[in-house]
Each structure stands twice: as structure tokens, then as C-alpha cells.
Amino acid sequence: MKRLARRKIATEKEILEHFTSVMRGETEDAKVSDRNRAAEFLEKYYSSKRDSEDLGGGVVIVDDIGGGVQNED
């Protein structure tokens, strides 16, 4: 059952291949507007992916409140 469900859901690679094919005009029924929308989708996908990689994908906590222990010599 899981195997059948996986076949019904497109993978990330399949989606990217589809939009790339439409953008390049490799499908016969792709209009110019379809090609533009596919290009916009790909641009948004890659820019969001690039942004998440630039952030490092993690959370940085900075403790700049102070109040730490001070040494009095």
C-alpha cells in the first residue's frame, strides 16, 4: 500500500523536471504564459533553496543580555 501511495505522489525531482521541460518548450501544448509561469516557479524554488542554505538551516542564539559572572581581582 505504501508503495502504491508513493507512486501517486510526485517526487521533488519529477516536479522540477516537469517545470523545466515546460519552461524550455519541450511540451507541445506549452504556451508562452505557461513557460513564463514555469520559469517563475523554478526561480522561486531555487532562490528559496539558496536562501535556506545561506542561513545555514539552523538557529543561532546570542546571549548579549549581560549579567554574567565578573571576576574581581
Helices and strands as residue ranges (DSSP letters): H 2-8, H 12-23, H 32-54
